[in-house]
Amino acid sequence: MSDLNAIRQTINRIDGELTRLFAERMGCALDVARSKLENGGAILNREREAAIHESLRTRFPQELQGAGDSFFTTLILLSRERQYRAFVDAGRLPACMSALTQAQPKDSCAYYGSFGSWSHQAACKLLPQAALQSAVDFEQVFRLVGSGEVDCGVVPIENSTAGTVREVYDLLLRHRLSIVEATTLDIEYCLVSTGSDDTVREVYSHPQALSQCAAWLKERALTPRSCSDTAGAAALVQERGDPGIAALCNRFTAEHLALPVLHSGIRDAASNTTRFIRVARSPVCGPDADTVSVVLHTPHERGALAFVLDVFRDYGVNLLKIESRPMPESPFTYSFYLDFSGSLRDKNIQAILLQLECELPFFKLLGNYREL
Ligand SMILES: O=C(O)C(=O)C[C@]1(C(=O)O)C=C[C@@H](O)C=C1
């Protein structure tokens, strides 16, 4: 049996040689970047990469061809990343940053749901001075902002118990709005009714609220009934005055409508928070922005999503969330929504955006913002 120490010494010697060769090759990457900056040309050159792979493949023994291919895929990826950094250093910014504005009006804001809804509460928290306007659905919030009727809008995007608000993700892709701010609210519900525990059989609320309290309702054999939003559900209970129905709403709404509260502090999970986003017509990059959201499509090929994740690893960027949504126009293909830490003022983030924008079939910056 070979001596392990001796093998390790051989490995160290090989690593030393590889290190020198690696540094030399990365130096070439910088030279290539300078040449492309001077003479034009895209960093990614698929034909050249295919030719490199082809010429090297036959030089590996059969059993090492797969590993050798992966090795050079990584090496060339690192070479491209070096070039994108050099491009950014030379002042080539990603196109998605060209629409950035310094400040924009926030005097008026549409929120999802009726007066008193959680989105209304979030809008009050984010914009205490703004004129607030209710919207019947998420789409209306996006339309009011897009048409310029209001400066911005507030909608929920994610709940820690019920998960993603999928429709909002789809709207972010369809509309040309940007996320400019976010906030989270601690969510718990009151059960309001003109009846009592003995008479209430059905409970109205928004589907998300019903799902966040599903176990609580089931335990009491109460039938969930969906309606447009939590505050609207409370208004319905008040209007009908039927002791057989109740609503799950927040305390603000219960007090505003002066409805009797049968139970409070209702939620299935010990902690239940909802994240809300504020959307506006153009993206901003405030000095304290620390989260970037993007949506992208990958080509339908092996390793396509792994490539995106590798890029984040190589740039040392912390991915906070990844969400996929089907693209109805092309069955079984997906849009990927990514949240990651960073600011568009940071060159490292500019380089990653430039690379993703240049190398993916579709890439859209959704915003750079801070969570209040
Ligand atoms: O030859 C080029 O154009 C390069 O940019 C160099 C290189 C490489 O590292 O080999 C990197 C990126 C291209 O996609 C192809 C090859």
The ligand as an SDF file (V2000), in Angstrom:
LIG
                    3D

 16 16  0  0  0  0  0  0  0  0999 V2000
  -11.7190   33.4760  -25.7480 O   0  0  0  0  0  0  0  0  0  0  0  0
  -12.4640   34.3070  -25.2380 C   0  0  0  0  0  0  0  0  0  0  0  0
  -13.1810   35.0730  -25.8980 O   0  0  0  0  0  0  0  0  0  0  0  0
  -12.5660   34.3890  -23.7890 C   0  0  0  0  0  0  0  0  0  0  0  0
  -13.2780   35.2420  -23.3000 O   0  0  0  0  0  0  0  0  0  0  0  0
  -11.8540   33.4010  -22.9200 C   0  0  0  0  0  0  0  0  0  0  0  0
  -12.7310   32.2710  -22.4720 C   0  0  0  0  0  0  0  0  0  0  0  0
  -11.8080   31.2900  -21.7000 C   0  0  0  0  0  0  0  0  0  0  0  0
  -11.6270   31.5010  -20.5120 O   0  0  0  0  0  0  0  0  0  0  0  0
  -11.2640   30.3870  -22.3280 O   0  0  0  0  0  0  0  0  0  0  0  0
  -13.7910   32.8170  -21.5830 C   0  0  0  0  0  0  0  0  0  0  0  0
  -15.0380   33.1290  -22.0290 C   0  0  0  0  0  0  0  0  0  0  0  0
  -15.5190   32.7980  -23.3640 C   0  0  0  0  0  0  0  0  0  0  0  0
  -16.8300   32.3190  -23.3470 O   0  0  0  0  0  0  0  0  0  0  0  0
  -14.6170   31.8780  -24.0680 C   0  0  0  0  0  0  0  0  0  0  0  0
  -13.3580   31.5870  -23.6190 C   0  0  0  0  0  0  0  0  0  0  0  0
  1  2  2  0
  2  3  1  0
  2  4  1  0
  4  5  2  0
  4  6  1  0
  6  7  1  0
  7  8  1  0
  7 11  1  0
  7 16  1  0
  8  9  2  0
  8 10  1  0
 11 12  2  0
 12 13  1  0
 13 14  1  0
 13 15  1  0
 15 16  2  0
M  END
$$$$
